[in-house]
């Protein structure tokens, strides 16, 4: 397992661009001299990312600038990846106000064209007092955090794949390779071995050789159905394979053996483009404190660090004149991307289904206190908890008709209802236990007889209650009126019976 950089080396910037019309987009690459862009307000893994502490940015940006047919009509901005959506939203809110370069919000992120930057550097050196050492070209305030150097690369190994150096410099792949990462993008590579030619789309990475030179490695697209049975000493179960195929992330830590022979806990994910398995040390998993308006709780952070998919409430993009809205979405740490990711498509639906099923289960862990507005006594609830059956009377359907039935209950489920005939059949088959009557409290007088005023009430009375309340009395009268109306309607619907003929007496 390759050692991954620590969290301080994962700080990335995104390149935003604004055209002459004031439209802001995120840069994803250059093709045939035309700038390729994406919506910066959407989560996208195809954007160009540059190391925040890199001293190679000036060379990278110069190459990108030179590839464009008409670069002078663009203004570029370098924004921290974790702030790109917030900054992009601020920029877009000012589009109607004609955002100009040089304004405070714009100036702190703006990237100057290569010629302009060179002129300002020369002017600054001319104004510098004597005795103050001058910075060399390309030197930055902070040291680079690269794992490899370009001069150590065996460029012949790249040429053997049919890929040009300028190609991976212009699309940002070289920058990722120098930091020890496997590239997000793919290029077309060509192999020639013993007279056999083969080509496919592959991601690239660098691997140190015994002579100290760096070899360019190709990571071709694999068949996900032919996943290996063992990965760095960890036995991949059939369940692991199914989860990796469906979601791309194993979802739990695995004990793997790294290249130094050490056993470490790691998260395992599948590269969604090449289907290659990737491990990331658990000790280096970094979860941001906030994402898209949601501040993660300690419990959510702990679960995310263990590789679980967690559903959180995030803020949507606010349209003009509207407030942002909360929406639930699943997120999970990806070992392949070495960062937190949103789960979309089928992966997102699977995570949401599991989340809803868990909510449903946890929501029904206690015996219900009522069933269809009928209060369940303590005796009935104890019977249900023990797996018994309870008879519930006094239920009323939507048409106001009274009915009764039998209920059972299991933890994590809603009460199951049976009509009398279904209960009888289930009892004969031994599927349920004999029912216990749900004895709802009724008012009685001093002689132990039911109070006539409360006989027809459908709900339980309060302690020591002898007469119905005003509302209860009105309900009782309405039921009686409905009963009389139904009887009258039935009489009107019945036709007059014809008189029976006595026949002819002979």
TASULDA-V65104 format. One record per residue. N is the residue number from 1. RES is the residue in three letters. PSI is psi in whole degrees, -180 to 180 (999 if undefined). Layout:
[[N | RES | PSI] [N | RES | PSI]]
This chain:
[[1 | UNK | 127] [2 | UNK | 140] [3 | UNK | 136] [4 | UNK | 151] [5 | UNK | 156] [6 | UNK | 178] [7 | UNK | -27] [8 | UNK | -20] [9 | UNK | 1] [10 | UNK | 5] [11 | UNK | 115] [12 | UNK | 155] [13 | UNK | 151] [14 | UNK | 143] [15 | UNK | 115] [16 | UNK | 154] [17 | UNK | 142] [18 | UNK | 127] [19 | UNK | -175] [20 | UNK | -16] [21 | UNK | -4] [22 | UNK | 11] [23 | UNK | 128] [24 | UNK | 132] [25 | UNK | 170] [26 | UNK | 139] [27 | UNK | 130] [28 | UNK | -12] [29 | UNK | -174] [30 | UNK | 134] [31 | UNK | 121] [32 | UNK | 40] [33 | UNK | -1] [34 | UNK | 139] [35 | UNK | 130] [36 | UNK | 129] [37 | UNK | 163] [38 | UNK | 165] [39 | UNK | 120] [40 | UNK | -15] [41 | UNK | -2] [42 | UNK | 146] [43 | UNK | 123] [44 | UNK | 132] [45 | UNK | 0] [46 | UNK | 9] [47 | UNK | 152] [48 | UNK | 130] [49 | UNK | 135] [50 | UNK | 145] [51 | UNK | 132] [52 | UNK | -29] [53 | UNK | 18] [54 | UNK | 143] [55 | UNK | 9] [56 | UNK | -1] [57 | UNK | -40] [58 | UNK | -42] [59 | UNK | -42] [60 | UNK | -46] [61 | UNK | -36] [62 | UNK | -42] [63 | UNK | -43] [64 | UNK | -43] [65 | UNK | -42] [66 | UNK | -22] [67 | UNK | -19] [68 | UNK | 144] [69 | UNK | -42] [70 | UNK | 74] [71 | UNK | -19] [72 | UNK | -14] [73 | UNK | 4] [74 | UNK | 152] [75 | UNK | 130] [76 | UNK | 149] [77 | UNK | 136] [78 | UNK | 114] [79 | UNK | 138] [80 | UNK | 138] [81 | UNK | -40] [82 | UNK | -12] [83 | UNK | 4] [84 | UNK | -38] [85 | UNK | -39] [86 | UNK | -46] [87 | UNK | -42] [88 | UNK | -39] [89 | UNK | -40] [90 | UNK | -41] [91 | UNK | -44] [92 | UNK | -32] [93 | UNK | -23] [94 | UNK | 2] [95 | UNK | -41] [96 | UNK | -15] [97 | UNK | 12] [98 | UNK | 72] [99 | UNK | 133] [100 | UNK | 145] [101 | UNK | 147] [102 | UNK | -18] [103 | UNK | 155] [104 | UNK | -46] [105 | UNK | -40] [106 | UNK | -41] [107 | UNK | -34] [108 | UNK | -18] [109 | UNK | -13] [110 | UNK | 138] [111 | UNK | 123] [112 | UNK | 145] [113 | UNK | 151] [114 | UNK | -43] [115 | UNK | -44] [116 | UNK | -39] [117 | UNK | -39] [118 | UNK | -41] [119 | UNK | -42] [120 | UNK | -34] [121 | UNK | -43] [122 | UNK | -41] [123 | UNK | -38] [124 | UNK | -35] [125 | UNK | -34] [126 | UNK | -33] [127 | UNK | -5] [128 | UNK | 133] [129 | UNK | 154] [130 | UNK | 147] [131 | UNK | -13] [132 | UNK | 123] [133 | UNK | 140] [134 | UNK | 147] [135 | UNK | 142] [136 | UNK | 159] [137 | UNK | 134] [138 | UNK | -6] [139 | UNK | 139] [140 | UNK | 172] [141 | UNK | -32] [142 | UNK | 146] [143 | UNK | 148] [144 | UNK | 154] [145 | UNK | 40] [146 | UNK | 147] [147 | UNK | -31] [148 | UNK | 165] [149 | UNK | 143] [150 | UNK | -35] [151 | UNK | -12] [152 | UNK | -3] [153 | UNK | 136] [154 | UNK | 94] [155 | UNK | -18] [156 | UNK | -32] [157 | UNK | -30] [158 | UNK | -43] [159 | UNK | -31] [160 | UNK | -21] [161 | UNK | -1] [162 | UNK | 24] [163 | UNK | 137] [164 | UNK | 148] [165 | UNK | -41] [166 | UNK | -30] [167 | UNK | -45] [168 | UNK | -18] [169 | UNK | -40] [170 | UNK | -32] [171 | UNK | 7] [172 | UNK | 0] [173 | UNK | -37] [174 | UNK | -39] [175 | UNK | -42] [176 | UNK | -39] [177 | UNK | -40] [178 | UNK | -25] [179 | UNK | 3] [180 | UNK | 9] [181 | UNK | 157] [182 | UNK | 136] [183 | UNK | 149] [184 | UNK | -39] [185 | UNK | 166] [186 | UNK | 154] [187 | UNK | 160] [188 | UNK | 121] [189 | UNK | 155] [190 | UNK | 129] [191 | UNK | 143] [192 | UNK | 110] [193 | UNK | 118] [194 | UNK | 45] [195 | UNK | 0] [196 | UNK | 129] [197 | UNK | 141] [198 | UNK | 145] [199 | UNK | 146] [200 | UNK | 172] [201 | UNK | 129] [202 | UNK | 153] [203 | UNK | 159] [204 | UNK | 154] [205 | UNK | 171] [206 | UNK | 142] [207 | UNK | 124] [208 | UNK | 140] [209 | UNK | 175] [210 | UNK | -23] [211 | UNK | 6] [212 | UNK | -9] [213 | UNK | 152] [214 | UNK | 124] [215 | UNK | 137] [216 | UNK | 122] [217 | UNK | 143] [218 | UNK | 135] [219 | UNK | 92] [220 | UNK | 170] [221 | UNK | 126] [222 | UNK | 166] [223 | UNK | 116] [224 | UNK | -22] [225 | UNK | -13] [226 | UNK | 50] [227 | UNK | 142] [228 | UNK | 156] [229 | UNK | -21] [230 | UNK | 142] [231 | UNK | 107] [232 | UNK | 47] [233 | UNK | -6] [234 | UNK | 128] [235 | UNK | 115] [236 | UNK | 120] [237 | UNK | 167] [238 | UNK | -36] [239 | UNK | -41] [240 | UNK | -43] [241 | UNK | -42] [242 | UNK | -44] [243 | UNK | -41] [244 | UNK | -38] [245 | UNK | -39] [246 | UNK | -42] [247 | UNK | -21] [248 | UNK | -13] [249 | UNK | 137] [250 | UNK | -35] [251 | UNK | 2] [252 | UNK | 158] [253 | UNK | 151] [254 | UNK | 143] [255 | UNK | 112] [256 | UNK | 164] [257 | UNK | 120] [258 | UNK | -180] [259 | UNK | -17] [260 | UNK | 1] [261 | UNK | 11] [262 | UNK | 140] [263 | UNK | 125] [264 | UNK | 154] [265 | UNK | 134] [266 | UNK | 156] [267 | UNK | 142] [268 | UNK | 132] [269 | UNK | 164] [270 | UNK | 129] [271 | UNK | 116] [272 | UNK | -17] [273 | UNK | -42] [274 | UNK | -12] [275 | UNK | 15] [276 | UNK | 139] [277 | UNK | 140] [278 | UNK | 138] [279 | UNK | 145] [280 | UNK | 127] [281 | UNK | 134] [282 | UNK | -33] [283 | UNK | -17] [284 | UNK | 5] [285 | UNK | 125] [286 | UNK | 121] [287 | UNK | 124] [288 | UNK | 154] [289 | UNK | -29] [290 | UNK | 146] [291 | UNK | 125] [292 | UNK | 46] [293 | UNK | -2] [294 | UNK | 128] [295 | UNK | 119] [296 | UNK | 138] [297 | UNK | 162] [298 | UNK | -37] [299 | UNK | -42] [300 | UNK | -41] [301 | UNK | -43] [302 | UNK | -41] [303 | UNK | -38] [304 | UNK | -37] [305 | UNK | -22] [306 | UNK | 4] [307 | UNK | 5] [308 | UNK | 154] [309 | UNK | 127] [310 | UNK | 131] [311 | UNK | 125] [312 | UNK | 167] [313 | UNK | 117] [314 | UNK | 163] [315 | UNK | 132] [316 | UNK | 168] [317 | UNK | 132] [318 | UNK | 124] [319 | UNK | 163] [320 | UNK | 126] [321 | UNK | 3] [322 | UNK | 158] [323 | UNK | 146] [324 | UNK | 148] [325 | UNK | 150] [326 | UNK | 141] [327 | UNK | 141] [328 | UNK | 140] [329 | UNK | 144] [330 | UNK | 140] [331 | UNK | 154] [332 | UNK | 149] [333 | UNK | 129] [334 | UNK | 122] [335 | UNK | -31] [336 | UNK | -37] [337 | UNK | -11] [338 | UNK | 34] [339 | UNK | 171] [340 | UNK | 141] [341 | UNK | 150] [342 | UNK | 145] [343 | UNK | 120] [344 | UNK | 172] [345 | UNK | -139] [346 | UNK | -35] [347 | UNK | -41] [348 | UNK | -40] [349 | UNK | -40] [350 | UNK | -43] [351 | UNK | -40] [352 | UNK | -38] [353 | UNK | -43] [354 | UNK | -38] [355 | UNK | -44] [356 | UNK | -39] [357 | UNK | -39] [358 | UNK | -39] [359 | UNK | -43] [360 | UNK | -39] [361 | UNK | -46] [362 | UNK | -22] [363 | UNK | -14] [364 | UNK | 40] [365 | UNK | -18] [366 | UNK | 149] [367 | UNK | 130] [368 | UNK | 150] [369 | UNK | -20] [370 | UNK | 160] [371 | UNK | 115] [372 | UNK | 51] [373 | UNK | 5] [374 | UNK | 127] [375 | UNK | 136] [376 | UNK | 129] [377 | UNK | 166] [378 | UNK | -38] [379 | UNK | -41] [380 | UNK | -41] [381 | UNK | -38] [382 | UNK | -37] [383 | UNK | -43] [384 | UNK | -41] [385 | UNK | -31] [386 | UNK | 4] [387 | UNK | 15] [388 | UNK | -173] [389 | UNK | 142] [390 | UNK | 132] [391 | UNK | 127] [392 | UNK | 121] [393 | UNK | 170] [394 | UNK | 16] [395 | UNK | 148] [396 | UNK | 129] [397 | UNK | -176] [398 | UNK | -25] [399 | UNK | 4] [400 | UNK | 9] [401 | UNK | 132] [402 | UNK | 145] [403 | UNK | 170] [404 | UNK | 166] [405 | UNK | -169] [406 | UNK | 142] [407 | UNK | 149] [408 | UNK | 167] [409 | UNK | 142] [410 | UNK | 144] [411 | UNK | 135] [412 | UNK | -1] [413 | UNK | 160] [414 | UNK | 158] [415 | UNK | 137] [416 | UNK | 132] [417 | UNK | 142] [418 | UNK | 137] [419 | UNK | 162] [420 | UNK | -44] [421 | UNK | -35] [422 | UNK | -38] [423 | UNK | -41] [424 | UNK | -43] [425 | UNK | -43] [426 | UNK | -34] [427 | UNK | -42] [428 | UNK | -32] [429 | UNK | -5] [430 | UNK | 19] [431 | UNK | -22] [432 | UNK | 163] [433 | UNK | 158] [434 | UNK | 140] [435 | UNK | 152] [436 | UNK | 135] [437 | UNK | 132] [438 | UNK | 93] [439 | UNK | 94] [440 | UNK | 140] [441 | UNK | 133] [442 | UNK | 158] [443 | UNK | 138] [444 | UNK | 155] [445 | UNK | -174] [446 | UNK | -19] [447 | UNK | 3] [448 | UNK | 10] [449 | UNK | 150] [450 | UNK | 135] [451 | UNK | 126] [452 | UNK | -33] [453 | UNK | -20] [454 | UNK | 7] [455 | UNK | -41] [456 | UNK | 7] [457 | UNK | 143] [458 | UNK | 1] [459 | UNK | 161] [460 | UNK | 146] [461 | UNK | 159] [462 | UNK | 163] [463 | UNK | 133] [464 | UNK | 13] [465 | UNK | 122] [466 | UNK | -24] [467 | UNK | 152] [468 | UNK | 151] [469 | UNK | 173] [470 | UNK | -44] [471 | UNK | -41] [472 | UNK | -39] [473 | UNK | -39] [474 | UNK | -42] [475 | UNK | -40] [476 | UNK | -43] [477 | UNK | -39] [478 | UNK | -42] [479 | UNK | -40] [480 | UNK | -41] [481 | UNK | -42] [482 | UNK | -37] [483 | UNK | -45] [484 | UNK | -41] [485 | UNK | -41] [486 | UNK | -40] [487 | UNK | -44] [488 | UNK | -40] [489 | UNK | -39] [490 | UNK | -37] [491 | UNK | -40] [492 | UNK | -30] [493 | UNK | -24] [494 | UNK | 122] [495 | UNK | 156] [496 | UNK | 131] [497 | UNK | 132] [498 | UNK | 145] [499 | UNK | 137] [500 | UNK | 130] [501 | UNK | 135] [502 | UNK | -6] [503 | UNK | -176] [504 | UNK | 122] [505 | UNK | 127] [506 | UNK | 999]]
